[in-house]
Amino acid sequence: MKFSTKAIHAGQKPDPATGATVVPIYQTATYTQEEVGRHKGYEYSRTGNPTRTALEECLASLEDGRYACAFSSGLAAADAALSWLRPYDHVVANADLYGGTYRLFETVYKTRQVDFCTVDGVDPSDFQKAIRPTTKLIWVESPTNPLLQVIDLASVAEICAKNEIAFAVDNTFATPYFQNPLNLGADLVIHSTTKYIGGHSDVVGGAVVTRRDDLADAIKFHQNAVGAIPGPFDAWLILRGVKTLAVRMVQHEENARRVALFLSGHPRVKSVAYPGLGSHPQHKLAAAQMTGFGGMVTFRIDGGPSEANDFLKRLKIFSLAESLGGVESLARYPPLMTHGSIPKAEREHRGICEGTIRLSVGIEDAEDLIEDLAQAFDPDR
Ligand SMILES: *Cc1c(COP(=O)(O)O)cnc(C)c1O
């Protein structure tokens, strides 16, 4: 089956009890057994729930994986993906990382003696150089947040295989519609389903997908033992969202491309990062490892925080908000919103300069979005 068909049918057979065409919200904590130990596969909803199972089977199918575990947030999914690490194990990640993931490594895992370092990673040999005898995992986001750098997943996978290191990819930005890291050699794929997979900014969730039995066992164990599961209604909302992922991503990409082209030609824009532009330094790599370039666009306005703030305040359709990947367009200012806790020099060293604005381009009419940006640059036109 092809992607759009799997999104609507994988894991979603008519309900065996009633024939309901849409997977019901099994809002139950427990399941009645016929006799001790004899039941229909479900005992308690932390361990398993049919609505969650449908979501997990669908996500496993969309990533070409064998197993998926759904979680109550993307960070709970990341935590589960790291849960098999032991004291003195070492992890290498790319530096332009989602802030919450960085905090998870830097605070939670470091206090458990799991060592962590970051490398730029656009040159894959950065990862090779950072490997120590204790390195157990390489963790990559591509495209990165917020700079939209593209990392060569197949090359990093090769480095991992050669060194017997596990390879995890946070695929939230690309989505399984545009990129399947397991097919490029990754062992684990992590999603914040809050973003494009849910797609409507109305639910927080996460997932981990893998083909490896050993990792699936560890992650399922952690899911049940720690219990950061999505409730049946949240699982159902995410499953409802994922059905339209393919059509949404086509429109996100088309709109993002038009917004990126508009910004590229604007006199008040210093630079634009969008992997779909020929001017993007890793455009060819993006075209090779992804089937599309996604809906995120980052640019630098000519000026600093006050020019950026004036621009953001004047936006009428784009909301000034955290998050991304919903049908509505969002804008944010990474230097002060998510990366504000990082000292300015370190921020700029990482390439998050004054004036950097990140757009999550929604699926409204592209002309309206461009008009909104144009008036925010220049209200007195
Ligand atoms: C949002 C996000 C996360 C964290 O997900 P939550 O659902 O907010 O916990 C992780 N990685 C990336 C790339 C994200 O955008």
The ligand as a Tripos MOL2 file, in Angstrom:
@<TRIPOS>MOLECULE
LIG
   15    15     1     0     0
SMALL
NO_CHARGES

@<TRIPOS>ATOM
      1 C1          8.0740   19.8710   19.6600 C.3       1 LIG1
      2 C2          9.2470   19.0250   19.3670 C.ar      1 LIG1
      3 C3          9.6680   18.0380   20.2770 C.ar      1 LIG1
      4 C4          8.9970   17.8360   21.6240 C.3       1 LIG1
      5 O1          7.6920   17.3990   21.4710 O.3       1 LIG1
      6 P1          6.5220   17.7120   22.5610 P.3       1 LIG1
      7 O2          5.3570   17.0540   21.9230 O.co2     1 LIG1
      8 O3          6.4050   19.2050   22.6440 O.co2     1 LIG1
      9 O4          6.9520   17.1060   23.8320 O.co2     1 LIG1
     10 C5         10.7620   17.2640   19.9260 C.ar      1 LIG1
     11 N1         11.4120   17.4450   18.7630 N.ar      1 LIG1
     12 C6         11.0420   18.3920   17.8760 C.ar      1 LIG1
     13 C7         11.8090   18.5450   16.6020 C.3       1 LIG1
     14 C8          9.9540   19.2120   18.1460 C.ar      1 LIG1
     15 O5          9.6010   20.1630   17.2700 O.3       1 LIG1
@<TRIPOS>BOND
     1     1     2 1
     2     2     3 ar
     3     2    14 ar
     4     3     4 1
     5     3    10 ar
     6     4     5 1
     7     5     6 1
     8     6     7 2
     9     6     8 1
    10     6     9 1
    11    10    11 ar
    12    11    12 ar
    13    12    13 1
    14    12    14 ar
    15    14    15 1
@<TRIPOS>SUBSTRUCTURE
     1 LIG1         1 GROUP 0 **** ****
